[in-house]
Amino acid sequence: MTTKDCLEMILEPLADSFSVEFARKLVDLRATPGLQQLIDTLAEKANEGTLTPKERADYKSIIDMSTMVAMLQANARRFLAKHAT
């Protein structure tokens, strides 16, 4: 079972608790400019093979959290497709 599979099983039931307002805010959620700059820097270093062990751990954490947010956003989009007026 992948991390994504586990996250889907954990996060899917949360969609039943969304409100339209919360789902819209979740869909619109984006990284702050500072976080996006960090992501871009770490991605570049990863592509160059120059990440330090700490940077590699940080980058993995960001990727894991991004995956979770993307899955929540997908659930929010499905919720809005059913409930938004």
C-alpha positions in Angstrom: 0.0 0.0 0.0 1.4 3.4 -1.0 1.4 6.5 1.1 -1.1 8.0 -1.3 -3.4 5.0 -0.8 -3.2 5.4 3.0 -3.9 9.1 2.7 -6.9 8.5 0.6 -8.3 6.1 3.1 -7.7 8.6 5.9 -8.8 11.8 4.2 -11.8 10.6 2.1 -14.2 10.5 5.0 -13.3 14.2 5.9 -15.1 15.4 2.7 -18.4 14.6 4.3 -17.6 17.3 6.9 -16.8 20.1 4.5 -18.8 23.2 4.1 -19.0 24.9 0.8 -17.0 27.8 2.2 -14.3 25.6 3.5 -14.1 23.5 0.3 -13.7 26.7 -1.7 -10.9 28.0 0.5 -9.2 24.6 0.4 -9.4 24.5 -3.4 -7.8 28.0 -3.5 -5.0 27.2 -1.1 -1.6 27.9 -2.5 2.0 28.0 -1.2 3.1 31.4 0.1 5.7 33.2 -2.0 8.4 32.3 0.6 7.5 28.6 0.6 7.3 28.5 -3.2 10.8 30.0 -3.4 12.1 27.3 -1.0 10.4 24.6 -3.0 11.9 26.0 -6.3 15.4 26.2 -4.7 15.2 22.6 -3.3 13.8 21.3 -6.6 16.7 22.8 -8.5 19.2 21.4 -6.1 17.5 18.0 -6.3 17.8 18.1 -10.1 21.5 19.0 -9.8 22.1 16.3 -7.2 23.4 18.8 -4.6 20.9 18.5 -1.8 22.4 18.1 1.7 20.8 15.4 3.9 18.8 18.1 5.7 17.6 19.7 2.5 16.6 16.2 1.2 14.6 15.6 4.4 13.0 19.0 4.1 12.2 18.5 0.4 10.6 15.1 1.2 8.5 16.6 3.9 7.3 19.3 1.5 6.5 16.8 -1.2 4.6 14.6 1.4 2.6 17.6 2.6 1.9 18.8 -1.0 0.5 15.3 -1.8 -1.8 15.5 1.2 -3.0 19.0 0.3 -3.6 18.0 -3.3 -5.7 15.0 -2.1 -7.7 17.3 0.2 -8.2 19.7 -2.7 -9.4 16.9 -5.0 -11.9 15.9 -2.3 -13.0 19.5 -2.0 -13.5 19.8 -5.8 -15.7 16.7 -5.7 -17.6 18.1 -2.8 -18.2 21.4 -4.6 -19.3 19.6 -7.8 -22.0 17.9 -5.7 -23.0 20.7 -3.3 -22.1 24.1 -4.7 -24.9 26.3 -6.1 
